[in-house]
Amino acid sequence: LEYINKLDLSATENPEYYLDIAEDFAKKEEMKQAIKDSVIYLKDDKIGAIQERVRQALLISRNVDTGHDYFDLTKDRWADDGKDAGEFPVIFPTCNETLRGGHSRKELCMVVAPPGVGKSLYLVNQAAECLMQNKKVLYISLEMSEVKIGRRFDSVISLLPYNQLSEPSVQLSLGERMKKFQGAFKESRLVIKEFPTGQATVNTIRALLNQLKTRNNFTPDLICVDYLELLRPSRSIDAEYIAQQRISEELRGLAVEQNCLVWTATQTNRQ
């Protein structure tokens, strides 16, 4: 009992991490056994049995979701209608009227505009709007440094002019306003991460999300990617427009997988 009472239980606060390890172990062991069985099937010229055995090994998973049983869930489809509408308001009220309050999780949103008109600044404002909903935000920067993006958030959140933030008197006001903001929206969190231009893929973001979850207990409600063209597709694609289509599909898949909203930007002058 003395030994048990001395155990550090802080490592058990994230059971998903250990479940993921156990699941990965089970998948590998099952595939090893499938390969061993396939050698025997191959000697007996049972090609079909090999395919079936490998297929069974690939089915190992602790997450089972067989989909939406349409006729059995008629009432459930409308039971929560409107409760999650507008979970992520847009900064333009007129858009929220059309969107029934805003966007929802598992969606991919884009701000489309020519270069130099404020797409990145829009994403910062959109992220700040989400923070004021007491939500968690991950901001991926592929062009500007983490410090510069952080300074933009300082200006937007504090309502102080960006070009005056370095002045000592304004710095005092900034500190006071940031404390008030944190006091008003205690559940909100913001993580800004910079990746080299053209080097990161959606899988890079996925790996970052795993690290944030296991080490920082941080799972974002909103992911902002600044911006689309500066990501690299997971596989090599020659045509630029096909690559961007692929990246968009991967970002939408990430939104569904992480049950969050993804905002990004794209330029109109790119072929």
CORHU-V246515 format. One record per residue. N is the residue number from 1. RES is the residue in one small letter. OMEGA is omega as a letter, one per 20 degrees, with the letter a starting at -180 (none if undefined). Layout:
BEGIN
n-><N/N>
res-><RES/RES>
omega-><OMEGA/OMEGA>
END
This chain:
BEGIN
n-><1/2/3/4/5/6/7/8/9/10/11/12/13/14/15/16/17/18/19/20/21/22/23/24/25/26/27/28/29/30/31/32/33/34/35/36/37/38/39/40/41/42/43/44/45/46/47/48/49/50/51/52/53/54/55/56/57/58/59/60/61/62/63/64/65/66/67/68/69/70/71/72/73/74/75/76/77/78/79/80/81/82/83/84/85/86/87/88/89/90/91/92/93/94/95/96/97/98/99/100/101/102/103/104/105/106/107/108/109/110/111/112/113/114/115/116/117/118/119/120/121/122/123/124/125/126/127/128/129/130/131/132/133/134/135/136/137/138/139/140/141/142/143/144/145/146/147/148/149/150/151/152/153/154/155/156/157/158/159/160/161/162/163/164/165/166/167/168/169/170/171/172/173/174/175/176/177/178/179/180/181/182/183/184/185/186/187/188/189/190/191/192/193/194/195/196/197/198/199/200/201/202/203/204/205/206/207/208/209/210/211/212/213/214/215/216/217/218/219/220/221/222/223/224/225/226/227/228/229/230/231/232/233/234/235/236/237/238/239/240/241/242/243/244/245/246/247/248/249/250/251/252/253/254/255/256/257/258/259/260/261/262/263/264/265/266/267/268/269/270/271>
res-><l/e/y/i/n/k/l/d/l/s/a/t/e/n/p/e/y/y/l/d/i/a/e/d/f/a/k/k/e/e/m/k/q/a/i/k/d/s/v/i/y/l/k/d/d/k/i/g/a/i/q/e/r/v/r/q/a/l/l/i/s/r/n/v/d/t/g/h/d/y/f/d/l/t/k/d/r/w/a/d/d/g/k/d/a/g/e/f/p/v/i/f/p/t/c/n/e/t/l/r/g/g/h/s/r/k/e/l/c/m/v/v/a/p/p/g/v/g/k/s/l/y/l/v/n/q/a/a/e/c/l/m/q/n/k/k/v/l/y/i/s/l/e/m/s/e/v/k/i/g/r/r/f/d/s/v/i/s/l/l/p/y/n/q/l/s/e/p/s/v/q/l/s/l/g/e/r/m/k/k/f/q/g/a/f/k/e/s/r/l/v/i/k/e/f/p/t/g/q/a/t/v/n/t/i/r/a/l/l/n/q/l/k/t/r/n/n/f/t/p/d/l/i/c/v/d/y/l/e/l/l/r/p/s/r/s/i/d/a/e/y/i/a/q/q/r/i/s/e/e/l/r/g/l/a/v/e/q/n/c/l/v/w/t/a/t/q/t/n/r/q>
omega-><r/r/a/a/r/a/r/a/a/a/a/a/r/a/a/r/a/r/r/r/a/r/r/r/a/r/a/a/r/r/r/a/r/r/r/r/a/r/r/r/a/r/r/r/r/a/r/r/r/r/a/a/r/r/r/r/a/a/a/r/r/r/a/r/a/r/a/r/a/a/a/a/a/a/a/a/a/a/a/a/r/a/a/r/r/r/r/a/r/a/r/a/a/r/a/r/r/a/a/r/r/a/a/r/r/r/r/a/a/r/a/a/r/a/r/a/r/r/r/r/r/a/r/r/r/r/r/r/r/r/r/r/a/a/a/a/r/a/r/r/r/a/a/a/r/a/a/r/r/r/r/r/r/a/a/a/a/a/r/a/a/a/r/a/a/a/a/a/r/r/r/r/r/a/a/a/r/r/r/r/r/r/a/a/a/a/a/r/a/r/r/a/r/r/r/a/r/a/a/r/r/r/r/r/a/r/r/r/r/r/r/a/a/a/a/a/a/r/a/r/a/r/r/r/a/j/a/a/a/r/r/r/a/r/a/r/a/a/a/a/r/r/r/r/a/r/r/r/r/r/r/r/r/r/r/a/a/a/a/r/r/r/r/a/r/a/a/a/r/a/none>
END
